[in-house]
Amino acid sequence: MIPGHASPDELVLDEPTSRLCAAITGGGLTPVRLAVIAPAGYGKSALLDLLATADGANRRGGSGGLLLVDDAHLLCDGDFAELEAHLADESAGLVIAARPRPRPPGLTALLGRLRGQIVLRAFDVNRTAACLSALGADPRQAAFVHAQTGGVPGLVHRLAPHLCPDHDVVPPAAVEEFRLDLDRLTGEQVQALLAAEVNADTTLLADLLDKAPTATAALVDEARATGLLAADGTLLPLAATVLRAIVPADQRTAVLGGLARLRLARTGPTSDFAAALLAADASGPAAGAVYAAAAAEAEPDFAVRLHQAAENAGHPVDEVGRAEAEARAGDLDTALRRADALLVAGDPRAAHVAAAALAHRGQPTRSAELYHWAGAGALAAIGFAATGRLPEARAALTTVDSVGGSTEPPTLFSTATTLAARGVLDSIAGDAAALSTVVRAAEVLEPVGRAALLPDSPAALGAILALHTGATGIAEPLLARAATAGTGGELLRARHALLAAWPALLRGEPVEIPTPRTPRDHLFAIGLAVGTARRAGDLAALRRVWDQAHEAVVRHEVDLFTLLPLCEFALAAPRLGDQDRFAPFLRRAWTLLDSLGNPPAWTALPHWYAFHAELASGNPNPAAHIEALAACADPFPSALAEAARCWLEVLSGTITTLKIESAARALHATGLHWDAARLAGQAATRTTDRKRMLALLDCARTLQAGSIREESATPTGTSPLSGRELQVAELVLAGLTYKQVGDRLFISSKTVEHHMARMRSRLGATSRGDLLAQLRDLLATASPGS
């Protein structure tokens, strides 16, 4: 194929080649004996035209000291003998241009007599733009042209005149220019180019053509010499467009189908070859068979495309595998529709897909029932336990024997799910080793979990259990390992990231909320948003997400593993005076825990949140929750019970510094850093003893890394001051200077002064004393437990 020929004025050379050519044309380099070896389209002829401006230079057939020879690969033995004679004159110069292949023996011998080579490289984007400018085309299309042509100069020249302004497409007129060029190629050369379009290796092409490997390798070299292949041997996009438009469809199908059949006869992964076939729009039975085979090993999004391509090609599709790929890709609705249709035929594999999809959609009861019907005892047990059906959970787990009694082989997957189920049931039974069991399940699953369709991961279950039991430090590394291993694939990536943000929320740190993928993820994302706004005292932000919180709860069934966001909603509801809307869901949560026997591992944190919700609602003595916490001797409930008692003492005005510090530090050890600092901070603002106040403030600063982030409105949200202003007011009333207040809140003393001025104006205070008196009255009516 002979791409467009550039004139010397349109030739764009890199700096080293430009200097070399200038030395030749200026007579500074003699005698010149060089070769220009490059595929077609790289500007060999234009370069010879440029060198022809040198004194004494002449094209083949003339006379003079510098002889220029183009297309030397087409010469015969007599021509090479003549050139050898020319070189016998030590003062004679010679520059020959040739393609890399074919290379006759005479050419190889002649190259050995030369002193070097001029290297012609493909354009980069900048040189493509320069070439377009020289051709009168729009240089702003350089990126598109470079992507299509690979920077091959001749292809740039051929495409440039046909570019459509403001449209990055290859015009039909540009394609038509290549029709004659294709006609000049042999059938085998066209087949080699088609093989390059799908990245077929030389052995596949040799089998297709029934040629020896050496002969096929030479054919591939000829294909490279056309200038239509990139440096890595792949077909350039412009050339692929030309082949698809000009080569007859039956010929393309025959070649690509033949390569597909040969590839199917081999072992090993087929995803890369299937991707190339798909990009080439290959169809037919053989291509369809490749798509179907590759779909079983591909990542979910690509697998969905491959299943569709196999169907389009007329090949039978594994519909269950297709539904599983759709579910793993996050298209839960399509997966459920497909799996539901397959369930009519009684396919248990389809039940696995539907059960997992339903779990992600917030319907754990139906999910557990489907797993039970399909014989997935461990996964059914987890779902039954999560929804309060403890006898059924235990029965389902008894059908699973990882030692060998189960009909399911003891794979890593089955072992992990069994361990996870036992850990969950052990946590309900009060076994102190339950968390360890679930953590081990997560580790067992890591090598194989990436390709598994899971209703939830053991890592997620372990993290939730850790957060509920005060072992917050275990949650983050456990989730980090799952993220690194890719457990559950993309479907669970957001789940792991959302749960990984929860420990930071409990510490009172800024939280970046990942984008949710499923309805269950959305529930947790809204829980994080509500918790963040509540801790920041940002009522405006809380109101913005509040309706979304209600919608998320309505859409999701209350279960054991969604208590974390529900707890945040329960505590935020009194702040907005909206307890009634959430009361039915909270009652369901307590009913669920009652049905499980109120296991301390799962009730401690809800009791802690409920204690504060009662305070925020105006109940001065939520003793029932303290009693429930104190009834358990485990360290976490005990720490919460003691902190709750201290909170009530602070509200009553009893400030015992050592006791409060001890309770706050115990809270901190469980990961509840924000609550710990808040307990010490509120005690500091309510003591009249300056020494105690400073000690407690120092404790609060230490526990919250120097920041006391208070909630700051009355239970009904009627405070005339903002959250930050109430924070400033509390610390100023505690006797801190503006600089000390600024240090505690990470703001400047000037900002503190500005807040005080705004509060004075807003409250209509006539003096500083009047302002402080009004602030005392205002804070006295605010709920300290909200």
C-alpha positions as a printed Julia matrix, in Angstrom:
786×3 Matrix{Float64}:
   0.0     0.0     0.0
   1.41    3.38   -0.99
   0.15    6.18    1.28
   0.2     9.82    0.2
   3.46   11.3    -0.88
   4.59   14.5     0.85
   6.49   17.26   -0.84
   9.75   18.42    0.78
   7.98   21.55    2.04
   5.46   19.38    3.87
   8.05   17.08    5.39
   8.13   17.29    9.2
  11.31   15.82   10.69
  12.49   15.47   14.26
  15.49   17.54   15.37
  18.28   14.92   14.96
  17.08   13.96   11.45
  16.72   17.63   10.46
  20.33   18.32   11.51
  21.6    15.3     9.57
  19.73   16.32    6.42
  21.0    19.9     6.73
  24.57   18.59    6.94
  24.03   16.5     3.81
  22.38   19.24    1.73
  24.94   21.8     2.9
  27.86   19.63    1.9
  29.13   19.26    5.43
  28.97   15.46    5.35
  30.88   13.65    2.56
  30.9    11.11    1.23
  27.31   10.29    2.25
  26.57    6.57    2.45
  23.3     6.06    4.3
  20.17    3.94    4.25
  16.6     5.03    4.94
  14.72    1.93    6.07
  11.09    2.42    7.08
   7.62    1.04    6.27
   5.53    2.68    3.64
   4.19    6.09    4.48
   7.05    7.27    6.65
   8.3     9.84    4.12
  11.25    8.07    2.49
  10.52    9.51   -0.97
   9.96   13.02    0.4
  13.25   12.78    2.25
  15.08   11.82   -0.96
  13.46   14.82   -2.67
  14.86   17.0     0.11
  18.34   15.52   -0.25
  18.17   16.05   -4.0
  18.75   19.76   -3.33
  22.38   18.93   -2.42
  25.01   19.87   -5.0
  25.78   16.89   -7.23
  22.91   14.81   -5.92
  20.9    12.98   -8.51
  18.17   10.4    -8.68
  18.97    6.98  -10.05
  19.97    7.23  -13.66
  21.82   10.56  -13.49
  25.43   11.38  -12.78
  27.13   12.96   -9.85
  28.75   12.23   -6.54
  25.59   11.57   -4.45
  23.27    8.9    -5.79
  19.71    8.67   -4.38
  17.83    5.38   -4.84
  14.18    4.89   -3.87
  12.32    1.57   -3.36
  15.56   -0.39   -3.24
  13.67   -3.48   -2.02
  12.24   -3.8    -5.56
  15.63   -3.88   -7.35
  17.07   -6.92   -9.09
  20.53   -8.45   -8.83
  21.82   -6.42  -11.79
  20.77   -3.18  -10.06
  22.59   -4.17   -6.89
  25.74   -4.99   -8.91
  25.58   -1.53  -10.49
  25.29    0.09   -7.03
  28.22   -1.96   -5.75
  30.28   -0.59   -8.66
  29.2     2.95   -7.79
  30.53    2.46   -4.27
  33.91    1.39   -5.63
  34.63    5.11   -6.0
  35.62    6.15   -2.46
  34.34    9.67   -3.07
  30.93    8.56   -4.31
  27.89    9.02   -2.09
  24.79    6.85   -1.87
  21.48    7.11   -0.04
  19.07    4.23   -0.56
  15.49    4.06    0.69
  13.71    0.75    1.2
  11.01   -0.97    3.16
  12.07   -3.4     5.89
  10.54   -6.29    3.93
  11.02   -7.9     1.51
  14.82   -7.75    1.71
  16.62   -9.42   -1.22
  20.13  -10.79   -0.52
  21.66   -8.11   -2.75
  20.05   -5.4    -0.62
  21.32   -7.0     2.57
  24.86   -7.06    1.17
  24.59   -3.46    0.0
  23.41   -2.27    3.41
  26.56   -3.78    4.86
  28.64   -1.37    2.74
  26.89    1.75    4.11
  27.93    3.75    7.14
  24.65    4.44    8.89
  20.94    4.94    8.69
  18.55    7.86    8.7
  15.74    7.03   11.14
  12.25    8.13   10.19
   9.87    8.04   13.14
   6.12    8.36   13.44
   4.84   11.8    14.4
   3.91   12.66   17.94
   0.83   14.84   18.47
   2.8    18.09   18.14
   4.44   17.06   14.87
   1.03   15.85   13.64
  -0.34   19.33   14.33
   2.59   20.88   12.47
   1.96   18.62    9.48
  -1.75   19.47    9.46
  -0.88   23.16    9.47
   1.5    22.66    6.53
  -1.29   20.88    4.66
  -3.82   23.63    5.38
  -5.86   21.45    7.76
  -7.04   22.32   11.27
  -4.22   21.55   13.75
  -6.82   21.31   16.53
  -7.72   17.89   15.17
  -4.18   16.64   15.71
  -5.12   14.39   18.64
  -7.83   12.65   16.61
  -5.63   12.3    13.53
  -2.73   10.96   15.6
  -5.0     8.41   17.29
  -6.29    7.21   13.91
  -2.97    7.1    12.07
  -0.47    6.35   14.83
   1.43    9.36   13.51
   2.42    7.6    10.28
   3.23   10.62    8.06
   1.74    9.22    4.85
  -1.54    8.36    6.57
  -1.67   11.84    8.08
  -1.29   13.28    4.56
  -4.07   11.06    3.19
  -6.52   11.8     5.98
  -5.89   15.55    6.28
  -7.7    16.73    3.09
 -10.89   14.91    4.09
 -11.21   16.03    7.72
 -14.61   17.36    8.71
 -14.46   20.53   10.8
 -15.67   19.97   14.37
 -16.21   16.24   13.73
 -13.81   13.56   14.86
 -14.78   10.93   12.31
 -13.09    9.27    9.36
 -14.99   10.54    6.29
 -16.09    8.01    3.66
 -14.05    9.89    1.05
 -10.87    9.17    3.01
 -11.77    5.48    3.15
 -12.39    5.31   -0.59
  -8.85    6.53   -1.27
  -7.55    3.17   -0.08
  -9.66    0.94   -2.34
  -7.03    0.79   -5.1
  -4.31    0.18   -2.5
  -6.16   -2.84   -1.13
  -6.54   -4.21   -4.65
  -2.74   -4.17   -4.99
  -2.31   -6.47   -1.98
  -2.32  -10.24   -2.3
  -5.09  -12.23   -0.64
  -2.67  -13.49    1.99
  -1.5    -9.97    2.78
  -5.12   -8.92    3.36
  -5.6   -11.94    5.6
  -2.51  -10.96    7.56
  -3.94   -7.47    8.07
  -7.28   -8.93    9.2
  -5.41  -11.16   11.62
  -3.6    -8.13   12.97
  -6.98   -6.47   13.55
  -7.78   -9.13   16.19
  -4.2    -9.4    17.49
  -3.89  -12.98   16.28
  -0.4   -14.37   16.72
   1.75  -15.8    13.94
   0.98  -19.43   14.78
  -2.77  -18.85   14.46
  -2.27  -17.17   11.08
   0.08  -20.0     9.98
  -2.58  -22.59   10.83
  -5.25  -20.56    9.02
  -3.14  -20.21    5.87
  -1.64  -23.7     6.17
   1.82  -22.2     5.79
   5.12  -22.86    7.51
   5.86  -20.56   10.47
   8.84  -18.99    8.68
   6.77  -18.19    5.6
   4.01  -16.76    7.79
   6.52  -14.62    9.68
   7.7   -13.19    6.36
   4.08  -12.46    5.45
   3.59  -10.63    8.75
   6.74   -8.6     8.0
   5.21   -7.64    4.67
   2.07   -6.51    6.51
   4.19   -4.38    8.84
   5.95   -2.86    5.84
   2.66   -1.46    4.57
   2.79    1.19    7.34
  -0.69    0.21    8.52
   0.44   -1.4    11.76
   1.48    0.28   14.98
   4.87   -0.41   16.53
   3.35   -3.23   18.63
   1.96   -4.94   15.52
  -1.67   -3.96   16.03
  -3.71   -2.56   13.17
  -4.02    1.22   13.21
  -7.6     2.47   13.7
  -7.71    4.14   10.28
  -6.59    0.91    8.62
  -9.2    -1.06   10.59
 -11.9     1.33    9.36
 -10.7     0.86    5.79
 -10.69   -2.94    6.04
 -14.19   -3.08    7.51
 -15.54   -0.79    4.81
 -13.81   -2.3     1.77
 -13.1    -5.99    2.44
 -16.28   -7.98    1.61
 -18.19   -9.09    4.71
 -18.09  -12.79    3.82
 -14.31  -12.63    3.42
 -13.91  -10.91    6.8
 -16.22  -13.4     8.46
 -14.36  -16.34    6.95
 -10.96  -15.08    8.12
 -12.05  -13.96   11.61
 -14.21  -17.06   12.06
 -11.34  -19.31   11.08
  -9.07  -17.59   13.58
 -11.79  -17.94   16.24
 -12.14  -21.69   15.65
  -8.4   -22.14   15.89
  -8.27  -20.11   19.1
 -11.05  -22.17   20.66
  -9.02  -25.31   20.02
  -6.3   -23.96   22.3
  -6.26  -23.81   26.08
  -5.82  -20.7    28.21
  -7.73  -17.47   28.73
  -9.68  -16.12   25.79
 -10.71  -12.69   27.13
  -8.12  -10.68   25.19
  -8.9   -12.41   21.92
 -12.64  -12.02   22.53
 -12.14   -8.3    23.18
 -10.32   -7.95   19.86
 -13.05   -9.87   18.03
 -15.66   -7.68   19.66
 -13.82   -4.51   18.66
 -13.68   -5.85   15.09
 -17.47   -6.48   15.1
 -16.81  -10.14   14.34
 -19.88  -12.34   14.17
 -20.77  -15.89   13.2
 -20.87  -19.17   15.16
 -17.15  -19.37   15.89
 -16.95  -15.8    17.14
 -20.05  -16.41   19.24
 -18.41  -19.47   20.78
 -15.35  -17.37   21.71
 -17.59  -14.72   23.28
 -19.42  -17.33   25.33
 -16.2   -18.96   26.52
 -14.62  -15.61   27.43
 -17.74  -14.45   29.31
 -17.16  -17.13   31.94
 -13.75  -15.68   32.83
 -14.23  -11.95   32.2
 -14.86   -9.13   34.64
 -18.61   -8.48   35.15
 -19.11   -5.44   32.93
 -17.23   -7.04   30.05
 -18.92  -10.4    30.65
 -22.33   -8.77   30.16
 -21.18   -7.41   26.79
 -19.77  -10.78   25.8
 -22.99  -12.61   26.65
 -24.9   -10.15   24.48
 -22.39  -10.53   21.66
 -22.67  -14.34   21.84
 -26.44  -14.06   21.61
 -26.16  -11.66   18.67
 -23.84  -14.14   16.94
 -26.42  -16.9    17.35
 -24.52  -18.9    19.96
 -26.35  -20.45   22.97
 -25.9   -18.34   26.1
 -25.55  -19.53   29.69
 -28.46  -17.47   31.02
 -27.61  -18.08   34.67
 -24.03  -17.0    34.06
 -25.4   -13.97   32.26
 -27.67  -13.08   35.18
 -24.76  -13.51   37.59
 -22.58  -11.2    35.48
 -25.36   -8.61   35.44
 -25.7    -8.81   39.2
 -21.95   -8.54   39.77
 -21.9    -5.55   37.4
 -24.49   -3.85   39.62
 -27.46   -4.19   37.25
 -29.59   -5.82   39.93
 -32.94   -5.22   38.24
 -31.96   -6.96   35.01
 -30.31   -9.79   36.94
 -33.45  -10.3    39.04
 -35.71  -10.37   35.99
 -33.52  -12.92   34.25
 -33.04  -15.07   37.37
 -36.76  -14.97   38.18
 -37.6   -16.33   34.73
 -35.07  -19.12   35.23
 -36.49  -19.94   38.66
 -39.71  -21.03   36.99
 -37.73  -23.93   35.58
 -36.45  -24.76   39.07
 -32.8   -23.83   38.49
 -31.07  -23.53   41.89
 -28.2   -21.58   40.35
 -30.69  -18.88   39.41
 -31.84  -18.81   43.03
 -28.31  -17.94   44.12
 -28.29  -14.97   41.75
 -31.72  -13.76   42.81
 -30.9   -14.2    46.5
 -27.72  -12.15   46.26
 -29.44   -9.41   44.27
 -32.3    -9.23   46.79
 -29.84   -8.91   49.67
 -28.21   -5.92   47.99
 -31.66   -4.45   47.37
 -32.47   -4.58   51.08
 -34.69   -7.67   51.19
 -32.78  -10.14   53.38
 -35.81  -12.28   54.34
 -36.62  -13.3    50.78
 -32.91  -13.65   50.08
 -32.5   -16.11   52.94
 -35.52  -18.12   51.79
 -34.11  -18.45   48.28
 -30.69  -19.51   49.57
 -32.42  -22.1    51.77
 -34.41  -23.42   48.81
 -31.22  -23.63   46.72
 -29.41  -25.6    49.42
 -26.96  -22.83   50.38
 -27.24  -23.51   54.08
 -24.55  -21.14   55.34
 -25.79  -18.14   53.38
 -29.37  -18.95   54.36
 -28.32  -19.12   58.02
 -26.75  -15.65   57.86
 -29.91  -14.21   56.28
 -32.25  -15.92   58.74
 -30.17  -14.73   61.69
 -30.14  -11.18   60.35
 -33.94  -11.14   60.2
 -34.59  -12.67   63.62
 -35.44  -16.2    62.51
 -32.96  -17.86   64.81
 -34.36  -21.43   64.86
 -34.34  -21.52   61.05
 -30.81  -20.11   61.02
 -29.59  -22.85   63.33
 -31.38  -25.51   61.31
 -29.88  -24.24   58.07
 -26.4   -24.3    59.53
 -26.77  -27.86   60.81
 -27.11  -28.98   57.19
 -23.61  -27.67   56.52
 -20.64  -29.79   57.54
 -17.34  -28.43   56.28
 -15.59  -31.67   57.3
 -17.29  -33.74   54.64
 -20.92  -34.43   55.45
 -22.26  -31.73   53.13
 -23.19  -32.37   49.53
 -21.18  -29.26   48.69
 -17.4   -29.78   48.31
 -15.29  -28.08   51.0
 -14.0   -25.29   48.76
 -12.55  -22.06   50.06
 -15.85  -20.36   49.24
 -17.98  -22.87   51.16
 -15.53  -22.9    54.05
 -15.58  -19.1    54.29
 -19.36  -18.81   54.17
 -19.73  -21.54   56.76
 -17.27  -19.82   59.1
 -19.08  -16.51   58.61
 -22.45  -18.1    59.43
 -21.06  -19.76   62.56
 -19.47  -16.51   63.65
 -22.75  -14.62   63.28
 -24.68  -17.25   65.23
 -21.95  -17.38   67.87
 -22.18  -13.59   68.29
 -25.9   -13.96   69.0
 -25.18  -16.77   71.46
 -22.69  -14.61   73.32
 -19.5   -16.42   72.31
 -16.55  -14.07   72.85
 -14.67  -15.72   69.95
 -17.41  -14.91   67.42
 -15.58  -11.95   65.9
 -12.44  -14.05   65.43
 -14.47  -16.65   63.53
 -15.87  -14.06   61.13
 -12.44  -12.49   60.62
 -11.03  -15.91   59.73
 -13.87  -16.37   57.25
 -12.85  -13.13   55.53
  -9.24  -14.27   55.28
 -10.2   -17.69   53.88
 -12.27  -16.02   51.16
  -9.6   -13.56   50.03
  -7.93  -15.78   47.37
 -11.23  -16.61   45.61
 -13.6   -13.85   46.65
 -13.04  -11.5    43.73
 -15.15  -13.54   41.32
 -17.8   -14.55   43.86
 -21.36  -13.22   43.82
 -22.04  -12.6    47.5
 -25.02  -11.19   49.41
 -22.43   -9.68   51.74
 -18.8   -10.34   52.48
 -17.43  -11.86   55.68
 -15.23   -8.75   55.91
 -18.3    -6.51   55.93
 -20.03   -8.7    58.52
 -16.87   -8.75   60.63
 -16.52   -4.97   60.44
 -20.13   -4.45   61.51
 -19.71   -6.87   64.4
 -16.48   -5.13   65.41
 -18.21   -1.74   65.46
 -21.06   -3.16   67.54
 -18.71   -4.68   70.1
 -16.27   -1.82   70.6
 -13.5    -3.54   68.6
 -13.41   -0.66   66.12
  -9.68   -1.05   65.51
 -10.32   -4.4    63.82
 -12.82   -3.04   61.31
 -10.52   -0.83   59.25
  -7.69   -3.32   58.51
 -10.25   -6.06   57.88
 -12.01   -3.93   55.27
  -8.7    -2.76   53.81
  -7.67   -6.38   53.19
 -11.01   -7.08   51.51
 -10.6    -4.02   49.31
  -7.08   -5.07   48.32
  -8.22   -8.61   47.54
 -11.22   -7.28   45.62
 -13.59   -9.48   47.61
 -17.01   -9.44   46.0
 -15.71   -7.48   43.01
 -17.09   -4.08   42.09
 -20.48   -4.9    43.61
 -19.03   -4.89   47.14
 -16.33   -2.27   46.63
 -18.61    0.59   47.68
 -19.96   -1.5    50.58
 -16.47   -1.96   51.97
 -15.6     1.71   51.47
 -18.78    2.89   53.21
 -18.18    0.66   56.2
 -14.53    1.74   56.32
 -15.76    5.32   56.81
 -17.77    4.39   59.91
 -14.86    4.22   62.38
 -13.84    7.73   61.29
 -17.41    8.88   61.89
 -17.33    7.47   65.43
 -14.03    9.22   66.0
 -15.57   12.52   64.91
 -13.21   12.89   61.96
 -14.18   14.35   58.55
 -15.75   11.64   56.42
 -15.66   11.37   52.64
 -18.76    9.41   51.68
 -18.21    6.99   48.77
 -20.8     6.81   46.0
 -23.26    3.98   46.71
 -24.05    1.33   44.11
 -27.03   -0.48   45.62
 -30.07    0.39   47.79
 -28.3    -1.09   50.81
 -25.23    1.03   50.08
 -27.51    4.06   49.83
 -28.86    3.39   53.32
 -25.33    3.4    54.75
 -24.29    6.44   52.73
 -27.25    8.41   54.11
 -26.4     7.14   57.59
 -22.91    8.57   57.23
 -24.31   11.88   55.95
 -26.74   12.14   58.87
 -24.06   11.21   61.4
 -21.61   13.72   59.97
 -24.15   16.56   59.98
 -25.28   15.73   63.52
 -21.78   15.69   64.92
 -20.97   18.98   63.19
 -24.14   20.57   64.57
 -25.08   21.43   60.98
 -28.87   21.48   61.09
 -29.13   22.76   57.53
 -27.16   19.79   56.2
 -29.17   17.45   58.42
 -32.44   18.74   57.04
 -31.16   18.4    53.46
 -30.63   14.65   53.83
 -33.44   13.88   56.24
 -36.09   12.98   53.67
 -33.54   10.74   51.96
 -32.95    9.01   55.29
 -36.65    8.25   55.63
 -36.85    7.0    52.05
 -33.82    4.75   52.56
 -35.33    3.2    55.69
 -38.68    2.67   53.99
 -36.98    0.85   51.09
 -34.83   -1.4    53.25
 -36.01   -4.14   55.57
 -34.79   -3.72   59.15
 -32.2    -6.39   59.87
 -29.3    -7.04   62.21
 -26.69   -5.65   59.85
 -28.4    -2.29   59.22
 -28.61   -1.13   62.84
 -25.67    1.28   62.4
 -27.47    3.75   60.1
 -30.72    3.2    61.98
 -29.01    4.23   65.22
 -27.82    7.46   63.59
 -31.36    8.17   62.38
 -32.78    7.45   65.83
 -30.51   10.04   67.43
 -30.98   12.64   64.71
 -34.79   12.41   64.72
 -35.26   14.29   68.04
 -32.99   17.05   66.78
 -35.5    17.66   64.0
 -38.61   16.86   66.02
 -39.39   13.94   63.68
 -39.45   10.94   66.01
 -42.87    9.73   64.89
 -41.83    8.92   61.32
 -38.99    6.73   62.49
 -40.67    5.17   65.51
 -42.13    2.16   63.61
 -38.71    1.2    62.25
 -37.1     1.55   65.67
 -39.79   -0.67   67.17
 -39.02   -3.26   64.49
 -35.35   -3.11   65.41
 -36.05   -3.73   69.1
 -38.5    -6.52   68.19
 -35.8    -8.09   66.04
 -33.3    -7.94   68.9
 -35.91   -9.38   71.29
 -36.46  -12.31   68.91
 -32.73  -13.01   69.07
 -32.67  -12.91   72.87
 -31.19   -9.38   73.06
 -27.59  -10.49   72.5
 -25.17   -7.97   74.11
 -22.96   -8.0    71.0
 -25.8    -6.46   69.01
 -27.78   -4.5    71.61
 -25.05   -2.5    73.37
 -24.58    0.14   70.68
 -28.33    0.57   70.04
 -28.87    1.07   73.79
 -26.13    3.73   73.81
 -27.75    5.6    70.94
 -31.21    5.15   72.45
 -29.95    6.59   75.74
 -28.88    9.78   73.98
 -32.06    9.86   71.9
 -34.06    9.79   75.13
 -32.05   12.72   76.48
 -32.55   14.62   73.24
 -36.29   13.96   73.51
 -36.41   15.54   76.95
 -36.38   12.38   79.07
 -34.12   13.25   82.04
 -33.69    9.68   83.25
 -33.45    7.02   80.54
 -32.62    4.42   83.13
 -33.84    1.41   81.15
 -31.01    1.66   78.7
 -28.39    2.06   81.43
 -29.79   -0.99   83.19
 -29.67   -3.03   79.99
 -26.04   -2.04   79.44
 -25.07   -2.68   83.06
 -26.68   -6.12   83.0
 -23.86   -7.4    80.78
 -20.4    -7.89   82.21
 -18.64   -7.59   78.83
 -16.16   -4.68   78.65
 -17.95   -2.71   75.92
 -21.46   -2.58   77.46
 -19.87   -1.93   80.84
 -17.93    1.05   79.47
 -21.1     2.41   77.87
 -23.1     1.97   81.1
 -20.51    3.84   83.15
 -20.32    6.65   80.59
 -24.13    6.92   80.59
 -24.16    7.22   84.39
 -21.54    9.95   84.2
 -23.61   11.75   81.59
 -26.61   11.84   83.92
 -24.43   13.09   86.75
 -23.1    15.88   84.53
 -26.69   16.89   83.7
 -27.53   17.0    87.39
 -24.51   19.21   88.08
 -22.37   16.56   89.76
 -18.88   16.82   88.26
 -16.4    14.21   89.48
 -13.3    14.86   87.41
 -11.48   11.55   87.82
 -14.61    9.5    87.29
 -15.56   11.42   84.16
 -12.04   11.22   82.76
 -11.95    7.48   83.41
 -15.31    6.95   81.7
 -14.31    9.13   78.75
 -11.05    7.26   78.26
 -12.9     3.93   78.38
 -15.2     5.21   75.64
 -12.18    6.33   73.63
 -10.67    2.85   73.87
 -13.75    1.42   72.15
 -13.39    3.76   69.17
 -16.09    6.24   70.29
 -13.63    9.14   70.31
 -16.19   11.83   69.57
 -18.5    10.68   72.35
 -15.55   10.44   74.73
 -14.38   13.99   74.03
 -17.96   15.21   74.2
 -18.51   13.75   77.67
 -15.37   15.43   79.01
 -16.11   18.66   77.12
 -19.67   18.98   78.39
 -18.55   18.3    81.93
 -15.95   21.07   81.54
 -18.54   23.61   80.43
 -20.8    22.79   83.38
 -18.37   23.04   86.25
 -17.8    26.3    88.11
 -14.4    25.12   89.29
 -11.83   26.57   86.9
  -9.2    23.96   87.76
 -11.62   21.12   87.02
 -12.78   22.84   83.87
  -9.24   23.15   82.52
  -8.43   19.53   83.38
 -11.56   18.25   81.68
 -11.01   20.45   78.64
  -7.47   19.15   78.38
  -8.84   15.6    78.57
 -11.4    16.37   75.87
  -8.74   17.91   73.66
  -6.53   14.86   74.06
  -9.32   12.42   73.31
 -10.5    14.3    70.23
  -7.05   15.34   68.98
  -7.57   18.94   70.06
 -11.1    19.42   68.75
 -14.28   19.42   70.81
 -17.02   19.18   68.21
 -20.32   19.73   69.97
 -23.85   19.44   68.75
 -25.44   22.76   69.25
 -29.15   23.23   69.04
 -32.08   22.68   71.32
 -34.07   19.45   70.86
 -36.69   21.32   68.85
 -34.12   23.08   66.7
 -35.28   26.55   67.91
 -31.91   27.97   68.93
 -31.26   31.41   67.4
 -27.55   30.6    67.21
 -25.68   28.43   64.77
 -23.86   25.27   65.77
 -20.44   26.93   65.69
 -21.73   29.91   67.68
 -22.99   27.63   70.44
 -19.61   25.88   70.51
 -17.91   29.25   70.93
 -20.43   30.32   73.58
 -19.89   27.22   75.72
 -16.13   27.61   75.76
 -16.25   31.37   76.43
 -18.62   30.78   79.34
 -16.17   28.16   80.58
 -13.6    30.94   80.99
 -11.38   30.37   77.99
  -9.77   33.29   76.2
 -10.53   33.9    72.55
  -7.15   32.41   71.65
  -7.85   29.29   73.74
 -11.29   28.92   72.16
  -9.7    29.23   68.73
  -7.13   26.59   69.59
  -9.85   24.18   70.7
 -11.98   24.74   67.59
  -9.17   25.19   65.05
 -10.19   28.75   64.2
  -8.42   32.08   64.72
  -9.03   34.33   67.71
 -10.31   36.96   65.27
 -12.96   34.5    64.1
 -13.98   33.87   67.72
 -14.32   37.62   68.24
 -16.42   37.82   65.06
 -18.74   35.05   66.35
 -19.18   36.87   69.66
 -20.08   40.12   67.88
 -22.66   38.33   65.74
 -24.2    36.64   68.78
 -24.43   39.98   70.59
 -26.18   41.52   67.6
 -28.49   38.55   67.08
 -29.54   38.4    70.75
 -29.83   42.17   71.09
 -27.47   42.21   74.07
 -26.7    45.7    75.43
 -23.34   44.77   76.98
 -20.9    41.92   77.29
 -22.38   41.03   80.68
 -25.85   40.96   79.17
 -24.59   38.76   76.33
 -22.99   36.26   78.72
 -26.14   36.12   80.83
 -28.3    35.42   77.78
 -25.89   32.77   76.59
 -26.03   31.01   79.99
 -29.82   30.95   79.85
 -29.8    29.75   76.26
 -27.35   26.92   76.92
 -29.2    25.9    80.08
 -32.3    25.15   77.99
 -30.34   23.2    75.36
 -30.35   19.43   75.66
 -26.91   18.19   76.67
 -27.62   14.69   75.5
 -28.68   15.39   71.99
